[in-house]
Amino acid sequence: MQLLADGIHVEGKCWIFTGTSLSVSGYPLMYTHNSANVEWLAHRVAWDLLMHGHKPRRELDHLTACRGKGCVNPAHMEPVTATINQRRRVARKLWREDGETYRVKECGPRINREAARNPRVIWFATKYDLPLPVVDG
């Protein structure tokens, strides 16, 4: 976890991972020092370490509170199907372009409340002085 924390800087409430290389789609990669010695998408590493993985055939959607592909804050991601991820991506693009407020709901939630309340995520954020959203109830 220290390796992950060392690569993070804060922008607003986002935990931006500043890796040395990017995937073809522009996501920061994180080199893991395990038996395979491979690069992984940094947001997937963060999710797997802090949220103990997700169901098969799910993609991590960066939610509307997020500042982009470099964010590894689990509260800014949600595992969804590829169809939902694509639908939300299109809705967010349309919302950014013409600002029609009715499309915001189609973009998905602003934060992942389950992740924001997860004790492991809270521990990590506290240990490395990283912001987490305040979740009521």
C-alpha positions in Angstrom: 0.0 0.0 0.0 2.9 2.3 0.6 3.8 2.1 -3.1 0.3 3.2 -4.0 0.4 6.1 -1.4 3.8 7.3 -2.6 2.4 8.0 -6.1 -0.7 10.0 -5.0 -1.1 13.8 -4.8 -4.4 15.5 -3.9 -6.4 17.6 -6.3 -9.6 18.7 -4.5 -11.1 15.5 -3.2 -9.4 13.3 -5.8 -6.4 11.2 -5.1 -4.4 11.6 -8.4 -1.8 8.8 -9.1 1.1 10.2 -10.9 2.6 7.1 -12.5 5.5 7.3 -14.9 3.6 5.6 -17.8 0.1 5.7 -19.2 -2.1 3.0 -20.8 -3.2 3.4 -24.4 -6.5 4.9 -23.1 -4.6 7.5 -20.9 -4.9 5.9 -17.4 -1.9 5.9 -15.2 -0.1 2.6 -14.8 1.4 1.2 -11.6 4.3 -1.2 -11.7 3.7 -4.0 -9.2 6.7 -5.7 -7.6 5.2 -9.2 -7.3 6.1 -12.4 -9.0 4.7 -11.3 -12.3 6.3 -7.8 -12.4 3.6 -6.2 -14.5 2.0 -2.8 -14.9 -1.6 -2.5 -13.8 -4.1 0.4 -14.1 -3.5 2.4 -10.9 -7.2 2.9 -10.2 -7.8 -0.9 -10.4 -4.9 -1.5 -8.0 -6.3 1.0 -5.5 -9.8 -0.6 -5.8 -8.5 -4.1 -5.4 -6.3 -3.2 -2.4 -8.9 -1.1 -0.6 -12.2 -2.7 -1.6 -11.0 -6.3 -2.1 -11.8 -6.5 -5.8 -15.1 -6.5 -7.7 -17.4 -8.9 -9.5 -16.2 -10.4 -12.9 -17.2 -8.5 -16.0 -17.3 -5.2 -14.3 -15.5 -1.9 -15.2 -14.7 0.8 -12.7 -16.7 3.9 -13.7 -15.1 7.2 -12.5 -18.1 9.1 -11.0 -19.1 12.7 -11.5 -17.2 14.0 -8.4 -14.0 12.7 -10.0 -11.5 14.9 -11.9 -10.4 12.3 -14.4 -8.5 9.2 -15.3 -5.7 9.7 -12.7 -8.0 9.5 -9.7 -7.6 6.4 -7.5 -10.1 7.4 -4.7 -12.5 4.4 -4.3 -15.2 6.8 -3.3 -15.0 8.2 -6.9 -15.4 4.9 -8.6 -18.2 2.3 -9.0 -18.0 -1.2 -10.5 -20.6 -1.3 -13.4 -21.2 -3.3 -16.6 -19.5 -2.1 -19.8 -23.0 -1.0 -21.1 -23.6 1.2 -18.0 -20.1 2.6 -18.1 -20.5 3.6 -21.8 -24.0 5.1 -21.2 -22.7 7.2 -18.4 -19.6 8.3 -20.3 -21.8 9.6 -23.2 -24.2 11.3 -20.7 -21.4 13.1 -18.9 -19.9 14.2 -22.2 -23.2 15.6 -23.3 -23.7 17.3 -19.9 -20.3 18.9 -20.1 -20.9 20.2 -23.6 -24.3 21.8 -23.2 -24.9 21.9 -19.4 -28.4 20.5 -19.5 -29.1 19.7 -15.9 -31.6 16.9 -16.6 -28.7 14.7 -17.8 -26.8 14.8 -14.5 -28.9 11.9 -13.1 -28.0 9.8 -16.1 -24.3 10.2 -15.3 -24.5 8.1 -12.2 -24.0 9.0 -8.5 -21.5 11.7 -7.5 -19.7 9.4 -5.0 -19.7 5.7 -4.1 -21.1 5.8 -0.5 -20.2 2.2 0.2 -16.5 2.9 -0.6 -16.5 6.2 1.4 -17.8 4.2 4.4 -15.4 1.3 4.0 -13.2 1.0 7.0 -10.1 0.0 4.9 -10.6 3.1 2.7 -11.1 5.3 5.8 -7.9 3.8 7.4 -5.9 4.4 4.2 -7.2 8.0 3.8 -6.4 8.8 7.4 -3.0 7.2 7.4 -1.9 9.1 4.3 -3.8 12.3 5.0 -6.1 12.0 2.0 -9.6 13.5 1.7 -12.8 11.5 1.8 -16.3 12.8 1.2 -18.6 13.3 4.2 -21.4 10.7 3.9 -24.5 11.3 5.9 -26.5 8.5 7.4 
